[in-house]
Amino acid sequence: MLKGPTVAYPEKLPLELVRAQAQKTPGAVIVISEDGAGFGRKLRYQDLNTETLGALIESVDAAVLQRRYVFLPHDPEAALDDAAYIAYTSGSTGPKKAVLRTHRSLVQRLAWDAPQPSQLHCIYPFGLARLVACLITGVPTVVMTDSPQGVTATLQGIAYSGATHLVLQSHLCERLLDKRIALPAVQRLVAMGSPLPASVISRFRAVYPHITLVDGYSSTEAGYVMQDWEPVANVSIWISDTKGKESPKGGVLVIEGPDVGLGYTNPDIAFADRGGGSHAFYSHDLAREVDGKIEFLGRAR
């Protein structure tokens, strides 16, 4: 089993932290979308003084949300480990599923990746945990919508935004390279989702030597899990065989930690049916441990 460092984070509901930050240094959510006159010309600023966190996120264009998130009614008496919202999987491993995510999952990110005031973040596609982290810290955030002109136009819009920190799906990193899109302001790029091939990492660092590239791994069920194939703070990962026993030489990747969801809304779909704790998720990915890191072996069938 590999364990990330134990790091404290605020034991408060996300909405309380957002409101507290809004009273000090309100930031802004900047939505860049297509308005028919040229990509990137329509800017909308959303004030942080919103009654509920759900109302704030829902105010962002439906095209940005892509119907991936549904907020549950806000309960001021809720505990951190109560359900806060529903997130839908992409459907890459089967039919789309609805995952119950907790309030804690939205503040856990502050333990290892708290945005800093000097930064301008850009998120594409839309990622809720990153946006909430920026709201809590008052860091302005650019949220990109899909351009009707295609993915290349969207990526050019990202460059136009002047963002210093990017969060992108891993497959878009290769598109950046193919189109040689200039990113002079970017200092750090976190690739989310599946791991980047070694060839892409090598090419990226050659083309963008000024950018720190982080090869990340995440899932809807377990949140953000690893950076450069080591677990982030407060997360444990291990490899399971078909009987639910630890098997470092190869098997299914298992994730434990405060970012793991409560389960699927459909009780007939198992979330962790082969052992593990209440906050364990058996992924659909095969992996093995090599020299203290996780090596990705592909999808389980």
C-alpha positions as CSV (number, residue, x, y, z in Angstrom):
1,M,0.0,0.0,0.0
2,L,1.2,3.5,-0.9
3,K,0.1,6.4,1.3
4,G,0.2,10.1,0.7
5,P,1.3,12.5,3.5
6,T,-1.2,13.3,6.2
7,V,-2.1,17.0,5.9
8,A,-4.8,18.9,7.8
9,Y,-7.5,20.9,6.0
10,P,-10.4,23.0,7.2
11,E,-13.1,21.0,9.0
12,K,-15.9,23.3,7.8
13,L,-18.5,23.1,5.1
14,P,-17.4,24.5,1.7
15,L,-20.2,27.1,1.7
16,E,-19.0,28.5,5.1
17,L,-15.4,28.8,3.7
18,V,-16.6,30.5,0.5
19,R,-18.7,33.0,2.4
20,A,-15.8,33.8,4.7
21,Q,-13.5,34.4,1.8
22,A,-16.1,36.6,0.0
23,Q,-16.1,38.9,3.0
24,K,-12.3,39.4,2.7
25,T,-11.2,39.2,-0.9
26,P,-14.0,38.2,-3.3
27,G,-12.7,36.6,-6.4
28,A,-14.6,35.9,-9.6
29,V,-15.6,33.1,-11.9
30,I,-15.0,34.2,-15.5
31,V,-17.0,32.3,-18.1
32,I,-15.6,32.5,-21.6
33,S,-18.1,31.3,-24.2
34,E,-19.0,31.6,-27.9
35,D,-21.2,34.7,-28.6
36,G,-21.2,34.6,-32.4
37,A,-18.7,37.5,-32.7
38,G,-15.6,35.5,-32.0
39,F,-14.5,33.0,-29.4
40,G,-13.5,34.5,-26.0
41,R,-15.2,37.9,-26.4
42,K,-18.1,37.2,-24.1
43,L,-17.0,37.5,-20.4
44,R,-19.4,37.1,-17.5
45,Y,-18.3,37.7,-13.9
46,Q,-20.1,36.0,-11.1
47,D,-19.9,37.6,-7.7
48,L,-19.0,35.3,-4.8
49,N,-21.7,36.8,-2.5
50,T,-24.2,34.1,-3.5
51,E,-26.8,32.6,-1.1
52,T,-25.7,29.0,-1.6
53,L,-22.8,27.3,-3.2
54,G,-25.2,25.4,-5.4
55,A,-26.7,28.5,-6.7
56,L,-23.3,29.9,-7.6
57,I,-22.3,26.9,-9.6
58,E,-25.7,26.5,-11.3
59,S,-25.4,30.1,-12.4
60,V,-22.6,29.1,-14.7
61,D,-23.8,28.3,-18.2
62,A,-25.5,24.9,-18.7
63,A,-23.0,24.3,-21.6
64,V,-20.2,24.5,-19.1
65,L,-21.7,22.1,-16.6
66,Q,-22.6,19.6,-19.3
67,R,-25.2,18.2,-16.9
68,R,-22.5,16.5,-14.9
69,Y,-23.4,17.8,-11.5
70,V,-26.6,18.0,-9.5
71,F,-26.6,19.8,-6.1
72,L,-28.7,18.4,-3.3
73,P,-30.8,20.9,-1.2
74,H,-28.5,22.9,1.0
75,D,-28.6,21.9,4.7
76,P,-26.8,24.3,7.1
77,E,-26.7,21.5,9.7
78,A,-25.0,19.0,7.4
79,A,-21.9,17.2,8.4
80,L,-18.7,17.1,6.2
81,D,-19.3,13.5,5.4
82,D,-22.9,14.0,4.3
83,A,-23.8,14.0,0.6
84,A,-23.5,17.5,-1.0
85,Y,-24.0,16.8,-4.7
86,I,-24.2,14.1,-7.4
87,A,-21.6,13.7,-10.1
88,Y,-22.1,11.7,-13.2
89,T,-19.4,9.4,-14.7
90,S,-18.3,9.9,-18.3
91,G,-19.5,6.4,-19.3
92,S,-16.1,5.3,-20.5
93,T,-16.4,2.0,-18.6
94,G,-20.1,1.3,-19.2
95,P,-23.4,3.2,-18.7
96,K,-23.2,6.5,-17.0
97,K,-23.6,6.3,-13.2
98,A,-24.5,8.9,-10.6
99,V,-22.1,9.1,-7.7
100,L,-22.9,10.7,-4.3
101,R,-20.1,13.1,-3.3
102,T,-19.6,14.6,0.1
103,H,-18.9,18.1,1.4
104,R,-15.5,16.8,2.6
105,S,-14.5,16.0,-1.0
106,L,-14.8,19.7,-1.8
107,V,-12.4,20.9,0.9
108,Q,-9.9,18.0,1.0
109,R,-8.2,19.5,-2.1
110,L,-7.0,22.4,0.1
111,A,-4.7,19.9,1.9
112,W,-2.4,19.5,-1.1
113,D,-3.3,22.0,-3.9
114,A,-4.6,25.2,-2.4
115,P,-4.7,28.0,-5.1
116,Q,-2.5,31.0,-4.4
117,P,-3.6,34.7,-4.7
118,S,-1.1,35.5,-7.4
119,Q,-2.5,32.8,-9.7
120,L,-5.2,32.8,-12.4
121,H,-6.7,29.3,-12.9
122,C,-8.3,27.9,-16.0
123,I,-10.5,24.8,-16.0
124,Y,-11.5,22.7,-19.0
125,P,-13.6,20.7,-19.1
126,F,-15.4,22.0,-16.0
127,G,-14.2,20.5,-12.7
128,L,-16.1,21.3,-9.6
129,A,-13.5,20.5,-6.9
130,R,-10.9,22.9,-8.5
131,L,-13.5,25.6,-8.9
132,V,-14.6,25.4,-5.2
133,A,-10.9,25.5,-4.1
134,C,-10.5,28.7,-6.0
135,L,-13.7,30.2,-4.5
136,I,-12.5,29.3,-1.0
137,T,-9.2,31.0,-1.6
138,G,-10.5,33.9,-3.6
139,V,-8.4,33.1,-6.7
140,P,-10.0,34.2,-10.0
141,T,-10.9,31.3,-12.2
142,V,-11.6,31.0,-15.9
143,V,-14.1,28.4,-16.9
144,M,-14.1,27.4,-20.6
145,T,-17.1,26.3,-22.6
146,D,-16.8,24.2,-25.8
147,S,-16.4,26.3,-28.9
148,P,-18.6,25.4,-31.9
149,Q,-15.4,25.9,-33.9
150,G,-13.9,22.8,-32.3
151,V,-11.5,21.8,-29.6
152,T,-8.6,23.7,-31.2
153,A,-10.5,27.0,-30.9
154,T,-11.3,26.2,-27.2
155,L,-7.6,25.6,-26.5
156,Q,-6.7,28.9,-28.3
157,G,-9.3,30.5,-26.0
158,I,-7.4,29.1,-23.0
159,A,-4.2,30.8,-24.3
160,Y,-6.3,34.0,-24.7
161,S,-7.4,33.9,-21.1
162,G,-3.9,34.5,-19.8
163,A,-4.2,31.8,-17.1
164,T,-1.2,30.9,-15.2
165,H,-2.5,27.5,-14.0
166,L,-4.3,25.0,-16.2
167,V,-6.3,21.9,-15.4
168,L,-7.0,19.9,-18.6
169,Q,-8.1,16.4,-19.5
170,S,-5.0,14.3,-20.4
171,H,-6.0,13.8,-24.1
172,L,-6.0,17.6,-24.6
173,C,-2.3,17.8,-23.8
174,E,-1.5,16.0,-27.1
175,R,-3.8,18.3,-29.0
176,L,-1.9,21.3,-27.6
177,L,1.3,19.8,-28.9
178,D,-0.1,18.9,-32.3
179,K,-1.3,22.5,-32.8
180,R,1.7,24.1,-31.1
181,I,-0.6,26.5,-29.3
182,A,1.5,29.2,-27.5
183,L,1.0,29.3,-23.7
184,P,3.4,32.1,-22.6
185,A,1.6,32.9,-19.3
186,V,1.1,29.3,-18.1
187,Q,3.4,28.2,-15.3
188,R,1.7,24.8,-14.3
189,L,-0.5,22.3,-16.1
190,V,-2.2,19.4,-14.4
191,A,-3.4,16.7,-16.7
192,M,-6.5,14.9,-15.3
193,G,-8.0,11.5,-16.0
194,S,-6.0,8.8,-17.6
195,P,-2.1,8.8,-17.4
196,L,-0.1,10.5,-20.1
197,P,2.0,8.3,-22.4
198,A,5.8,8.8,-21.8
199,S,6.2,10.1,-25.3
200,V,3.7,12.8,-24.7
201,I,5.3,13.9,-21.5
202,S,8.7,14.1,-23.2
203,R,7.3,16.1,-26.1
204,F,5.4,18.4,-23.8
205,R,8.5,19.3,-21.8
206,A,10.5,19.9,-24.9
207,V,7.8,22.2,-26.5
208,Y,6.9,24.0,-23.2
209,P,10.0,24.0,-21.0
210,H,8.7,26.9,-18.9
211,I,5.6,24.9,-17.8
212,T,5.6,22.4,-14.9
213,L,3.6,19.4,-16.1
214,V,1.9,17.2,-13.5
215,D,0.7,13.8,-14.7
216,G,-2.5,13.3,-12.6
217,Y,-5.0,10.6,-12.1
218,S,-8.6,11.1,-11.1
219,S,-12.0,9.5,-11.3
220,T,-15.6,10.6,-10.6
221,E,-15.9,8.1,-7.8
222,A,-12.7,8.8,-6.0
223,G,-11.8,12.4,-6.9
224,Y,-8.2,13.4,-7.5
225,V,-5.9,10.5,-6.5
226,M,-2.3,10.8,-7.7
227,Q,0.2,13.2,-9.0
228,D,3.0,11.7,-11.1
229,W,1.8,8.3,-9.9
230,E,2.2,9.0,-6.2
231,P,-0.8,9.4,-3.9
232,V,-1.7,13.0,-2.9
233,A,-2.2,14.0,0.7
234,N,-4.5,11.8,2.8
235,V,-5.0,9.3,0.1
236,S,-4.0,5.6,0.2
237,I,-3.8,3.3,-2.9
238,W,-3.2,-0.4,-3.2
239,I,-3.5,-3.2,-5.7
240,S,-6.1,-5.9,-5.2
241,D,-6.3,-9.4,-6.7
242,T,-9.6,-11.0,-7.7
243,K,-10.2,-12.1,-4.1
244,G,-9.8,-8.6,-2.6
245,K,-6.3,-9.3,-1.2
246,E,-3.4,-7.0,-1.7
247,S,-1.3,-7.9,-4.7
248,P,1.5,-5.3,-5.5
249,K,2.6,-7.3,-8.6
250,G,-0.6,-6.6,-10.4
251,G,-4.4,-6.3,-10.1
252,V,-7.1,-3.7,-9.7
253,L,-6.3,-0.2,-8.4
254,V,-8.0,0.5,-5.1
255,I,-8.4,4.0,-3.6
256,E,-9.1,5.0,0.0
257,G,-9.4,8.4,1.5
258,P,-11.7,11.4,2.3
259,D,-12.3,12.2,-1.4
260,V,-13.9,8.9,-2.2
261,G,-17.7,9.2,-2.7
262,L,-20.4,7.6,-0.7
263,G,-21.5,5.2,-3.5
264,Y,-23.8,5.2,-6.5
265,T,-27.4,6.5,-6.2
266,N,-28.5,3.2,-7.6
267,P,-28.0,0.7,-4.7
268,D,-28.0,-2.2,-7.1
269,I,-24.6,-1.1,-8.4
270,A,-21.7,-2.2,-6.1
271,F,-19.2,0.6,-5.2
272,A,-16.7,-1.5,-3.2
273,D,-17.9,-5.1,-3.2
274,R,-14.6,-6.9,-2.6
275,G,-13.6,-5.7,0.8
276,G,-11.9,-2.5,1.9
277,G,-13.2,0.2,4.2
278,S,-16.3,2.4,3.8
279,H,-14.2,4.9,1.9
280,A,-12.6,2.5,-0.5
281,F,-13.3,2.4,-4.3
282,Y,-12.3,-0.4,-6.6
283,S,-11.5,1.3,-9.9
284,H,-11.7,-0.1,-13.4
285,D,-8.0,0.3,-13.9
286,L,-5.3,-2.3,-13.7
287,A,-1.9,-1.4,-12.2
288,R,1.1,-2.6,-10.2
289,E,3.6,-1.1,-7.8
290,V,7.1,-0.4,-9.1
291,D,9.8,1.3,-7.0
292,G,7.3,3.0,-4.7
293,K,5.0,4.3,-7.6
294,I,2.0,3.0,-9.4
295,E,2.4,1.8,-13.0
296,F,-0.8,1.9,-15.1
297,L,-1.5,-1.3,-17.0
298,G,-4.8,-0.4,-18.8
299,R,-8.5,-0.9,-18.2
300,A,-10.0,-3.9,-16.5
301,R,-12.5,-5.7,-18.8
